[in-house]
Amino acid sequence: MAQTYRRFSTEVKLGLIEAYLAGRGSIKRLATEAGSNHSLLHYWLRTYERGELSVELQHEEDLRESEWKVAALTVAGASHGPGARRTGEGLDAVTARGCPPRAC
């Protein structure tokens, strides 16, 4: 069976970081209460300290991801013009060309 991973929103990550920096708990306790691992919270904290974790950056990443998805769907639709056989190769072709991570 495939393992599933829980994804945390930027708001949740920033909330945990804020709680830690405000002294409301240890990294281990906050991470455990959130259902995460303390090493992941350490990673988020380092990312935040480098200025690479913010709501604004997440919105920009979400926008880029959406644009890639629209482009992939546009290419997939274009490959299925009138009379074309629908095989799904349009989306596969975009994926093979290298969409950014998590975009396709």
C-alpha positions in Angstrom: 0.0 0.0 0.0 1.3 3.4 -0.9 2.3 5.7 2.0 0.5 9.0 2.2 2.0 12.2 3.5 0.2 14.9 5.3 0.7 18.4 3.9 0.7 21.5 6.2 -0.4 24.9 4.9 2.0 27.8 5.2 -0.4 29.3 7.8 0.0 26.2 10.0 3.8 26.2 9.6 4.0 29.9 10.5 1.7 29.4 13.4 3.9 26.6 14.8 7.0 28.7 14.3 5.4 31.7 16.0 4.3 29.6 18.9 7.8 28.3 19.3 9.5 31.7 19.0 6.9 33.1 21.6 8.0 30.4 24.0 4.6 28.6 24.1 6.3 25.2 23.8 9.3 23.2 22.7 9.8 22.2 19.1 9.1 18.6 20.0 5.9 19.3 21.9 4.5 21.7 19.3 5.3 19.3 16.5 3.8 16.3 18.3 0.6 18.2 19.0 0.3 19.2 15.3 0.8 15.6 14.2 4.3 16.3 12.7 7.8 15.3 13.5 10.2 17.7 15.4 12.8 17.5 12.6 10.2 18.8 10.1 9.5 21.8 12.4 13.2 22.4 12.7 13.4 22.5 8.9 10.5 24.9 8.7 12.2 27.1 11.3 15.4 27.2 9.3 13.5 28.0 6.1 11.7 30.8 7.9 14.9 32.2 9.3 16.3 32.3 5.7 13.3 34.3 4.6 12.0 31.5 2.4 8.7 30.8 4.3 6.0 33.4 4.2 2.4 33.6 3.1 3.3 35.9 0.2 5.9 33.4 -1.1 3.3 30.6 -0.8 0.8 32.6 -2.8 3.3 33.2 -5.5 4.2 29.5 -5.6 0.4 28.6 -5.8 0.0 31.0 -8.7 2.9 29.5 -10.6 1.5 26.0 -9.9 -1.9 26.9 -11.2 -0.5 28.5 -14.3 1.4 25.2 -15.0 -1.8 23.2 -14.5 -3.7 25.5 -16.9 -0.9 25.2 -19.5 -1.0 21.4 -19.1 -4.7 21.2 -19.6 -4.5 23.6 -22.5 -1.9 21.4 -24.2 -4.0 18.3 -23.4 -7.1 19.9 -24.9 -5.2 21.1 -28.0 -4.0 17.6 -28.7 -7.6 16.5 -28.9 -8.9 18.6 -31.7 -12.0 17.8 -33.7 -11.9 14.1 -34.8 -8.8 13.4 -32.7 -8.7 10.2 -30.7 -8.7 10.9 -26.9 -5.8 9.0 -25.5 -4.6 11.3 -22.8 -1.1 11.9 -24.4 -1.5 15.7 -24.2 -1.2 15.9 -20.4 1.5 13.1 -20.4 3.5 15.1 -22.9 3.6 18.2 -20.7 4.5 16.1 -17.7 7.3 14.4 -19.6 8.7 17.9 -20.6 9.1 18.7 -16.9 6.5 20.6 -15.0 7.8 22.1 -11.8 7.5 19.9 -8.7 3.9 19.4 -7.4 2.5 21.2 -10.5 1.3 18.2 -12.5 
